Every structure is written in C-alpha cells, then in structure tokens.
Amino acid sequence: MKRSDFCCEFGLYLIAVKTPYSLVQKTGDYMSTVKIGSDERPLGEADAQWINQQINRRRDDGEDVCVIVRINEPGVDVTLATPSCGGGGGGGRKANDQESAVLSLWTDRGMNQTDFNGGSLVAFLSQLDRLL
C-alpha cells in the first residue's frame, strides 16, 4: 500500500475512504479484504488458521508484519492498517457512527500496536461481523 492510497490518519492506525458511499450503494459493489504482507483474502475466507500462519511465518522470518483490512460494506468504507505498514496522508472525511465503532474496535483489540498477534486480528474480525 502506497502512502498516496491513504487519505486520512486516525491515531496510530490509518483509515481511507476509497469510494463515496452513495456510489457503492447504487452499484452494490461491496468487497472487504484482509491483507497480511503480500497475501490477500476476502474477509469471509480469512480464517484463524490462515491469519495465524501468515503472521507467525513473517515474524519467524524477522519481518515486520503489515496487516491491512479494507472494509467496503453498506455504510462502512474504510481501510485500517497496523503501524508497521507505514504512514498516511491528510484530508478525507469524518468517519460516520458505524465507521467510528469499527475504528474503536480496531483500537480495543490492540491492532494499533506493533506487538499485536493473530488472536487480536481474529477477535477483531469476529466482532466486526456484529457491527456490519
């Protein structure tokens, strides 16, 4: 993910708004993904085994683990990234109430810390389902 792909910084993690919600709502083109390093999957295919394998393998290889979660669902269009993914830019729009709840959950699960673990990401994704 390039710095230019992000439009706003929110604390220690990043959010970006890629597509205006009204356009997404009209087309019905929703897609949410999890990207760990260079491997990406739709949210529904990112199970606990895959998540832990990806994170542990990278840490075992001495790599900083970058996790990017793109959420593009009705009422929510944000991109979240762990601190090791790099910086962000300015601008953007204010998060709506549903997006704010997602951002709070990201922080509550410790995903804005460099020492997050696979269990934290699994917990975030499990609880995310209840918010969407």
C-alpha positions as CSV (number, residue, x, y, z in Angstrom):
1,M,0.0,0.0,0.0
2,K,1.5,3.4,-1.0
3,R,1.2,6.5,1.1
4,S,-0.9,8.1,-1.6
5,D,-3.6,5.3,-1.2
6,F,-4.5,6.6,2.3
7,C,-6.5,9.8,2.7
8,C,-6.6,10.3,6.4
9,E,-4.7,9.3,9.5
10,F,-6.7,8.3,12.7
11,G,-4.4,7.9,15.7
12,L,-1.8,5.2,15.2
13,Y,-3.8,3.4,12.5
14,L,-5.0,4.6,9.1
15,I,-8.4,4.9,7.5
16,A,-9.1,5.7,3.9
17,V,-12.2,6.3,2.1
18,K,-11.9,4.9,-1.4
19,T,-15.4,5.2,-2.9
20,P,-18.2,7.6,-1.9
21,Y,-20.8,5.6,-0.1
22,S,-23.6,6.8,-2.4
23,L,-21.8,5.3,-5.4
24,V,-21.2,2.0,-3.6
25,Q,-24.8,1.9,-2.6
26,K,-26.0,2.4,-6.1
27,T,-23.8,-0.3,-7.7
28,G,-24.0,-2.8,-4.8
29,D,-20.3,-3.5,-5.4
30,Y,-19.1,-4.4,-1.9
31,M,-15.8,-6.2,-1.2
32,S,-13.9,-6.4,2.1
33,T,-10.5,-7.9,2.4
34,V,-7.7,-8.8,4.8
35,K,-4.1,-8.4,3.5
36,I,-1.2,-9.7,5.5
37,G,2.1,-8.8,3.9
38,S,1.6,-9.6,0.2
39,D,-1.2,-12.2,0.7
40,E,-4.8,-11.0,0.5
41,R,-8.1,-12.7,1.0
42,P,-11.8,-11.7,1.2
43,L,-12.9,-11.4,4.8
44,G,-15.0,-14.5,4.6
45,E,-12.0,-16.6,3.6
46,A,-9.6,-15.2,6.2
47,D,-9.9,-17.9,8.9
48,A,-8.0,-18.1,12.1
49,Q,-5.6,-20.7,10.8
50,W,-4.6,-18.6,7.7
51,I,-4.3,-15.4,9.8
52,N,-2.1,-17.0,12.4
53,Q,0.0,-18.8,9.8
54,Q,0.6,-15.6,7.9
55,I,1.5,-13.5,10.9
56,N,3.7,-16.2,12.6
57,R,5.6,-17.0,9.4
58,R,6.5,-13.4,8.9
59,R,7.5,-12.9,12.5
60,D,9.6,-16.1,12.4
61,D,11.4,-14.7,9.3
62,G,12.1,-11.5,11.3
63,E,9.8,-9.3,9.2
64,D,7.6,-6.5,10.5
65,V,4.0,-7.6,9.9
66,C,1.8,-5.3,7.9
67,V,-1.9,-6.0,8.1
68,I,-4.4,-4.0,6.0
69,V,-8.1,-4.6,6.4
70,R,-10.3,-3.0,3.8
71,I,-13.9,-2.8,4.7
72,N,-16.4,-1.8,2.0
73,E,-19.8,-2.7,3.2
74,P,-23.1,-0.8,3.4
75,G,-22.4,2.3,5.5
76,V,-18.8,1.5,6.1
77,D,-15.9,2.3,3.7
78,V,-12.6,2.3,5.5
79,T,-9.1,0.9,5.3
80,L,-7.3,0.0,8.5
81,A,-3.6,-0.7,8.8
82,T,-1.2,-1.8,11.5
83,P,1.6,0.7,12.4
84,S,4.3,-1.3,10.5
85,C,2.5,-0.6,7.2
86,G,3.8,2.9,7.1
87,G,2.5,6.4,7.2
88,G,-0.6,8.1,5.7
89,G,-1.6,11.4,4.3
90,G,-4.1,14.1,5.2
91,G,-7.5,15.1,4.0
92,G,-10.6,12.8,3.8
93,R,-13.8,12.9,5.6
94,K,-15.0,12.4,9.1
95,A,-16.0,8.8,10.0
96,N,-19.7,8.1,10.4
97,D,-21.0,6.4,13.6
98,Q,-20.7,2.9,12.2
99,E,-17.2,3.6,11.0
100,S,-16.3,5.1,14.3
101,A,-17.4,1.9,16.0
102,V,-15.2,-0.1,13.7
103,L,-12.2,2.2,14.5
104,S,-12.8,1.8,18.2
105,L,-12.9,-2.0,17.9
106,W,-9.6,-1.9,16.0
107,T,-8.0,0.0,18.9
108,D,-9.7,-2.1,21.6
109,R,-8.3,-5.3,20.0
110,G,-4.8,-3.7,20.0
111,M,-4.4,-3.6,16.3
112,N,-2.9,-0.1,16.5
113,Q,0.1,-1.6,18.4
114,T,3.2,-3.1,16.8
115,D,3.0,-6.1,19.1
116,F,-0.5,-7.3,18.0
117,N,-0.9,-11.0,17.5
118,G,-3.1,-13.2,15.3
119,G,-5.6,-13.7,18.1
120,S,-6.2,-10.0,18.2
121,L,-6.9,-9.9,14.4
122,V,-9.2,-12.9,14.7
123,A,-11.1,-11.3,17.6
124,F,-11.4,-8.0,15.6
125,L,-12.8,-9.8,12.5
126,S,-15.2,-11.9,14.6
127,Q,-16.6,-8.9,16.4
128,L,-16.6,-6.8,13.1
129,D,-19.3,-9.1,11.8
130,R,-21.6,-7.9,14.6
131,L,-21.0,-4.3,13.7
132,L,-21.7,-4.6,10.0
